[in-house]
Amino acid sequence: MAAEPRVTQPATATRGVHEVRRGDTLYGIARQHGLDYRELARINAIAPPYRIYPGQKLRLGGKPVRASNRSRPKPTNSRPSTASTAPAPVSAPATPASSPPKPPVASAARPEASASGAAATAQPSATSGWLWPTEGAVLRTFQANDPARQGLKIGGQAGQPVRAARAGQVVYSGSGLVGYGELVIIKHDGGYLTAYGHNRKRLVAEGDKVKRGQVIAEMGRSGTDREMLHFEIRVAGKPTDPVKLLPRR
């Protein structure tokens, strides 16, 4: 199988500064640098709806700047597209992102997933509150130190249901993040985010509230050479192994 595409790095990101390029979103920039998009907005005094512009330089750390001192870049020949607007603000998680709760895990040890992978089943777990987002074999497992393996690759058939792994609110639905194809991102209580990539069709829009197990997309191969789902779970912006949270297969 051909190597999976990776998320491209920003055109300019030196000394804690990211220069915005066309097609960037505040959410996507924050995700590339392991930040919460709300914190990035606060540092740069960017108010909702978090619009950014090509050529704008965003500080990735340090004390927030005053809104009155923040200069807006001169507009380019074309108006910024909707892709340059970050997801609409959502309610803050019950626990601050800087101190996320300990992820719930089952008392029994989970078997380590293999490349061949047994079939994953989309059955809910009464103890963890999570469920597998789709059925199929796990083609690739999570690897903490590998940027190309920040989640699971689950194989399947074109058009099969992709479900929300937990109840939450859609904060991104689009194809603006390179390497993920048609992508849906859901925010959950406790500082968790789940991402569902390479879909054939997205069935939810930004701002939608979804229930656990609700069908949010159809499996596809956007950005890959075969039908599969790229599935990630992040805690306070940091990727974590989904197998540690999902119910045992």
N, C-alpha and C positions, 0 to 999 in steps of 0.2 A: 504494500500500500504506500502511496506517495506520502512524503512527510507532510504533517499538518501545518497549515499556515500559522504564523505567529503574529501577535499584535505588534504593529510597527511602533518604533520609538519616535518621540517627537523630533521635529526637524532641528530644533535648538533647545537644549536643556542643560545649561552649564551654570555652575556656582549657585545652584538652588533657584534658577530662573527658567521658566518655560516660555518660549515665544510661540504664540498662537498662530496656527496656520489654517488655511481654508478647510472647512469640514470638521475641525476640532470641536468638541463639546467640553464644558467644564467637568461634567461627570467623567468623560473619557480620560481627560488629562489627570484628574485626581486618581482614577483607577490605575493608570500607568505608573504613577509614583507612590502607590500604596497609601493614598490620603483619602479622607472623607471629603466629598465635594462641598459640603457645607463649611468645613474648616478652611478649605482652599478659598471659598468665597469670602469667608470672614477675614482671612489674612489680607486679601486684596480689596476689601470693602466693596464687593460686588453684591448688589441687592437682587432679590428675585425680580424678574424671572431669570436671572443669572446669564444675561446675554454677554458674549465675548466677541472679539473682532480680530481678524487676521492682522498680525504684526504686534498685537498687544503682548506685553511681557508680564507674566504672572509669577509672583514670588511663591516659592514652595515651602517657605518656613519663615520664622521670625515674628515680630510683633505686627499686629494689624495696622494698616495705613488708614489715615483719616479719609473718609469719603470725599471731603472737600478738596483734598490734595491730590486725588487720583485723577490723572488726565486721561481723557478718552482719546484713543487713536483716531487719526483722520480716516474717514470712511474711504473704502476702496471704490473702484468703478462700479462694482455690483453690490447690491444690498446683501447683508448677511443672510444666508439661508437658514431654514429651520434647524439644520444640522448643527449650527453654532449656538444653539440654545440648550442649556442643560435641562435635565428632567425637572418638572415642577416640584416645588418644595412639598415635603410631606411631614406629618407629625413626627416629633422627635421620639426615638426609641425609649422604652421604659427605663433602660439602663444606659448611662453615658457611654459613647463609643470608646472612650479611653479606658473603661473598665468593664469589658463585656462579661456577662455571666459565664460560668463554667459550662461548656457544651454538655447537654445531656447525653449519656451513653448507657447502653445496656450493661447489666451487671456481668453478663457472660462475655468472654472475649470473642471478637468477630474474626472469622477466617480471612486471611489476606487474599484479596482478589488477584487473579492471574490474568495474563493477556488473553487466554482463551475464554476465561470467565464463564461461570454458570449463568443461566438466564436470570436477569433481574426481574422481579415482579413488582408491579405497582400496587402493593398492599400497604395500608396504613399500619403504624405501630402505636399501640395504646400507651406505651411507656415513653417513647421519644417525641411523638407528635409529628414525625417526618414520614414520608413515603417515597418510594422510588418514582422518579418522574415519568418513566416509560418502561415497557418490557423489552428485553433483549439481552444479548451477551455483552459483558464488559470487555471492550476491545483494548482499552488502554487505561491504566490506573493512575492515581495521583502520585506525583513525586515533588516533594517540597522544594527542592533546589533546582528544579528544571522548569524554566519559564514556559516551555511548550506542554507541560503536564501539570497544569494547575487545577485540573478537575478530572472527571471521568469521560471517556468516550464510550457510548452505549450504542451498539448496532441495532438495526431494525429494518422495517419496510417503509417505503415512501407513503406518507399520509397517515401513519399510525399515530394515535393520540400522544401528545406530550402534556403532562399534567403538572399543576403547581405542587411542589413537594411539601408545602406548608401554606397556611393562610397568610395573606399579606396584601400589599398594594404595589401595582406595577409602576416602576419609576423609569423604565426605559423600554421602548418597543420600536425597533428600527433596524437598519443595516449600516449604521454609520461607524461602527467599530470594526476596523479592518481585521480579518482573520476569523470572524465569528459568523459571518453571513447574516441571515435573518435572526435577530437576537431579541430575547425578552429577559428583563431583569426585574426581580420582585424583591421588595423590602419587607422584612418580617420583624416582629417584636424581638427585643434583646440585641439589636445591632447586627442581625443576620441579613445577608443578601444571597439570593440564588440566581444563577444565570443559565439560560437555555439557548444554545446556539445551533446553527446550521439547519434551521427549520425551513420547510417548504412554504408554510403559510403561518402568519401570526394571527391569533384570534382575539387578542386583547390590546388595549391602547393604554398609553401613559395615564395614570391616575385611577385606573380601574382597580376596584377591590376584588380579590379573588379568594375562593375557598380552597382548602386543602383537597387535592384530587380533581379540581376543576380543570377541564381541558383548555389549555392556553395557546396551543399551537399544533401544527401537523409536522411530523418528522420529514426531513428532506436532506438535501446534500448541498445546500448553498455554501460554497467555499470549501468543499471537500470532493473526494473522488468516489464516495459511496454514501448511502443513506446512513446517518448516525445522528445522535444527539450529543453535543458537548454540554456537560452539566458541571457547574461550579457551586460551591458554598463558600461564602466569605463571612468572616467575623470581624467587625470593625475595620473592614477594608482588606483584611489579610486572608488569603486563601487557606482553606483547611480541607483535610481529607474527607470527602463526603461519606465514605464507608464507615467512618467513626460515628456518624449521626444517623445514617439510614438504617432501617430495620434489617435484621439478618435475613438472608435469602434462603 
